[in-house]
Each structure stands twice: as structure tokens, then as C-alpha cells.
Amino acid sequence: MKKNILITGGLGILGAALVKKLSKQNFNIFIIDRSKNKKKIKVLGLHNLNKVKIIKGNFIKYKSVFKIVKNKKIGTIFHLGAITQVIDAYKSPVETFNSNIIGTINILETVRNLKKNINIIFSSSDKAYGSLLGNAYKENHQLKGNFPYDVSKSASDLIVQSYVKTYGLKAGIIRSGNIYGPGDLNMDRLVPHVIISTLKKKKSILRSNGKLIRDYIYVDDVANAYFLLMRKMASTKENLRIYNVGSKENFTVIEFVKLMTKKINGQEIFPIIKNNSKIEIYRQKLNYQKIKNDLNWYPKSRFNESLIKTIRWYKDNLSFFDSKFL
Ligand SMILES: NC(=O)c1ccc[n+]([C@@H]2O[C@H](COP(=O)([O-])OP(=O)(O)OC[C@H]3O[C@@H](n4cnc5c(N)ncnc54)[C@H](O)[C@@H]3O)[C@@H](O)[C@H]2O)c1
């Protein structure tokens, strides 16, 4: 397997976990991310890793993506970078479609134009499927997002598939549920918001009515799925593999808030409900039998322990979340 890997959005929760995993395996890792803040890199635990180079850049700019992939002789690209917040996407649809769709096209065009054997592993999402009709999403269900973030994922997922089928590129696609764990710096997301509010003795505020149902998956389990898919794509002759990555932890938002607050405080604290969200799918659940069968992937972490690890990380790094740049 070629040793040089590019990770877009490598300073996100998933990127940071994946970088740490790969850096133990003797790969040379290049990260492109919009921000290159020292404090952020340190809090994510990426500051003194060997063989990891962080490049400040924007994958909206085709030329800079092309230059990095060519000059660094990249063998695998994990395209994780995106506008990832449903609420940001709602407020800024143009930026979201640009970043998530054109950004993905830039990666694909780079590989197509370089005519090199470069594997792409792309972060799609369970939201790419849109409304859930049966019990759980399966990989052969149609992609029919409704809201801006969701459509940005349906579209970019289909475009990746189109480049594989039309131009012979090689890609793996992962559609995962909600990722939680250490290193999520997005304060609009449920887990960081609830943990930090509770640690600071404030009530958390929900943007939904609390009844939305999601799969919650520990970040190291997701990073492991990406790793296994990278290995598979390097060894198989197939050009396209698509996998759901889910878990058994399928909760309503309120249930999850209660679990988190109980762990932190010893008592369940009911959040303030703003109930203004009409921009989210009501119920989501992933069937992940296919990746279990093909790659022997399943969520290995124990929910209780993962939740404790996550809370501990926020406790240990609480001062970071007071810092100005957030
Ligand atoms: N976190 C989840 O629950 C979840 C679930 C399903 C799918 N996903 C997908 O997985 C991927 C990783 O998610 P995450 O939670 O780690 O995201 P994140 O928001 O934690 O990190 C995304 C990173 O991408 C960077 N980025 C965004 N636009 C960029 C650009 N134009 N150029 C360079 N860097 C850019 C950001 O600076 C950030 O560091 C995303 O594509 C996301 O849509 C995430």
C-alpha cells in the first residue's frame, strides 16, 4: 500500500481520530484544513505526532488540492472536510453546496486529471438517504436528502459514484450516523454542548423538540471503519464499495441528554427545548450488516466507557472552550 495519505478536514473530530490511528501505522500523513490554530492542534493531541504535516488550505481551490496531491505523491485521499453543521448549512446553503459538492468534485477531478492510482475514501452521511421509510437505511436505498446539508451529502455521494462508474476512479464511501467522542469542537453539536453546559452548571438548550432519533457511534469505531475500508480498497480490484456505519445506541435526543447529564452530575437534567427545527429528519437508523459481513467491522467500544472517556476529555480541556477563538 502506498504510504502517503491526504486527509481533508483532518482537524475535525473524525479526522483527528483517524490521523492518530494512521500515525501509529507508519504512514506519512498530510492534512489540509482551513484552520491551523496551534491551540486547536494541541487540544486534539496532534501537536507532536511524527509523520503528520498540517497544511493550511481550502479544498474549494482546485489548484491547491491538485498541487498537494501531485507533489506529495498521495496514494489515498480521505475526503472528510465539509460544512458539517445542519444549522450552518441551513443558514448558508450556497457555501454548503460549494464546499460539500464542488469541494468533492475538486478531489475527484484531481485524481481524474492526474491519471494515477489514487484511492478515495469519502465521508457521506446517513443524512444522504433523507427520510427513513422502513426500519433502517440499507446501502441500496435511494439517496433523497431534503435539507441543504442532507442534499449536499446525497449529491456528493452520487457524484463520487458517478466518477467511479464513468472515469474508472476507485472510491470507498462511508455513510455513518452521529459521531461522538473526544475532540468535537463544534459547540452547536449535541454532545459537546450538553457536556460543557452541564460541567459549567448551565442547562443545555436543544434546537429540536428532543424527539429526533439517531444512531450514536464512538469516534474511534468510525475511524476504524475508515481504516478497514482503506485497506480493503488497496487490496480489492473492485472500484466502488459503500458501507453504512451505525451502532446499537439508537436514542432520542432527550434520552441521550439524560444519559450524559446523569453521568456528569449523578442526576438527569432536562434540557431547555426550543423546538424550532423543521430542518431535520425525524428518525434515523442504519443497518450495518454489510460492513460487518465484508470487513468484520462492528462498534467495538462499550457505550458506558466511551461516554465516560468523552466526558473526561471535556472536563480535562474545559479551559480551551473558554478561549476566544471558539
Ligand atoms: N460528526 C458526525 O456526526 C458525522 C456523521 C456523518 C457524517 N459525517 C461526515 O464526516 C466528515 C467529518 O466530520 P467531522 O464531524 O469530523 O467534521 P468536523 O466539523 O469536526 O470537521 C470538519 C473539518 O473540515 C474542515 N473544513 C471544512 N471545510 C473546509 C474546506 N473548504 N477546506 C479545508 N478544510 C475544511 C474544518 O475546518 C474542520 O476541521 C464530514 O464530511 C461530515 O459531513 C460526520
The ligand as an SDF file (V2000), in Angstrom:
LIG
                    3D

 44 48  0  0  0  0  0  0  0  0999 V2000
  -19.7430   14.0770   13.0330 N   0  0  0  0  0  0  0  0  0  0  0  0
  -20.7730   13.3830   12.6150 C   0  0  0  0  0  0  0  0  0  0  0  0
  -21.7010   13.0700   13.3930 O   0  0  0  0  0  0  0  0  0  0  0  0
  -20.8580   12.9260   11.1800 C   0  0  0  0  0  0  0  0  0  0  0  0
  -21.8320   11.9920   10.8050 C   0  0  0  0  0  0  0  0  0  0  0  0
  -21.9190   11.5650    9.4930 C   0  0  0  0  0  0  0  0  0  0  0  0
  -21.0300   12.0760    8.5490 C   0  0  0  0  0  0  0  0  0  0  0  0
  -20.0960   12.9810    8.9180 N   0  0  0  0  0  0  0  0  0  0  0  0
  -19.1750   13.4930    7.8920 C   0  0  0  0  0  0  0  0  0  0  0  0
  -17.8620   13.0890    8.2590 O   0  0  0  0  0  0  0  0  0  0  0  0
  -16.9250   14.0910    7.8630 C   0  0  0  0  0  0  0  0  0  0  0  0
  -16.1010   14.5100    9.0670 C   0  0  0  0  0  0  0  0  0  0  0  0
  -16.9890   15.0200   10.0490 O   0  0  0  0  0  0  0  0  0  0  0  0
  -16.4790   15.6870   11.3920 P   0  0  0  0  0  0  0  0  0  0  0  0
  -17.5710   15.5030   12.3630 O   0  0  0  0  0  0  0  0  0  0  0  0
  -15.1190   15.2300   11.7000 O   0  0  0  0  0  0  0  0  0  0  0  0
  -16.4530   17.2220   10.9670 O   0  0  0  0  0  0  0  0  0  0  0  0
  -15.8970   18.4550   11.7610 P   0  0  0  0  0  0  0  0  0  0  0  0
  -16.8730   19.5740   11.5840 O   0  0  0  0  0  0  0  0  0  0  0  0
  -15.4980   18.0930   13.1460 O   0  0  0  0  0  0  0  0  0  0  0  0
  -14.5830   18.7950   10.9360 O   0  0  0  0  0  0  0  0  0  0  0  0
  -14.6110   19.1840    9.6060 C   0  0  0  0  0  0  0  0  0  0  0  0
  -13.2550   19.8150    9.2900 C   0  0  0  0  0  0  0  0  0  0  0  0
  -13.2590   20.1940    7.9020 O   0  0  0  0  0  0  0  0  0  0  0  0
  -12.6040   21.4420    7.7820 C   0  0  0  0  0  0  0  0  0  0  0  0
  -13.0810   22.0840    6.5630 N   0  0  0  0  0  0  0  0  0  0  0  0
  -14.3560   22.4080    6.2640 C   0  0  0  0  0  0  0  0  0  0  0  0
  -14.4150   22.9860    5.0470 N   0  0  0  0  0  0  0  0  0  0  0  0
  -13.1470   23.0190    4.5850 C   0  0  0  0  0  0  0  0  0  0  0  0
  -12.5600   23.4900    3.3820 C   0  0  0  0  0  0  0  0  0  0  0  0
  -13.2990   24.0460    2.4220 N   0  0  0  0  0  0  0  0  0  0  0  0
  -11.2290   23.3450    3.2070 N   0  0  0  0  0  0  0  0  0  0  0  0
  -10.4670   22.7800    4.1920 C   0  0  0  0  0  0  0  0  0  0  0  0
  -10.9590   22.3110    5.3480 N   0  0  0  0  0  0  0  0  0  0  0  0
  -12.2910   22.4300    5.5400 C   0  0  0  0  0  0  0  0  0  0  0  0
  -12.9820   22.2020    9.0510 C   0  0  0  0  0  0  0  0  0  0  0  0
  -12.0690   23.2500    9.3270 O   0  0  0  0  0  0  0  0  0  0  0  0
  -12.9810   21.0810   10.0970 C   0  0  0  0  0  0  0  0  0  0  0  0
  -11.7260   20.9790   10.7390 O   0  0  0  0  0  0  0  0  0  0  0  0
  -17.7490   15.2270    7.2580 C   0  0  0  0  0  0  0  0  0  0  0  0
  -17.7420   15.1090    5.8610 O   0  0  0  0  0  0  0  0  0  0  0  0
  -19.1320   15.0060    7.8170 C   0  0  0  0  0  0  0  0  0  0  0  0
  -20.1150   15.5480    6.9670 O   0  0  0  0  0  0  0  0  0  0  0  0
  -19.9790   13.4140   10.2240 C   0  0  0  0  0  0  0  0  0  0  0  0
  1  2  1  0
  2  3  2  0
  2  4  1  0
  4  5  1  0
  4 44  2  0
  5  6  2  0
  6  7  1  0
  7  8  2  0
  8  9  1  0
  8 44  1  0
  9 10  1  0
  9 42  1  0
 10 11  1  0
 11 12  1  0
 11 40  1  0
 12 13  1  0
 13 14  1  0
 14 15  2  0
 14 16  1  0
 14 17  1  0
 17 18  1  0
 18 19  2  0
 18 20  1  0
 18 21  1  0
 21 22  1  0
 22 23  1  0
 23 24  1  0
 23 38  1  0
 24 25  1  0
 25 26  1  0
 25 36  1  0
 26 27  1  0
 26 35  1  0
 27 28  2  0
 28 29  1  0
 29 30  1  0
 29 35  2  0
 30 31  1  0
 30 32  2  0
 32 33  1  0
 33 34  2  0
 34 35  1  0
 36 37  1  0
 36 38  1  0
 38 39  1  0
 40 41  1  0
 40 42  1  0
 42 43  1  0
M  CHG  2   8   1  16  -1
M  END
$$$$
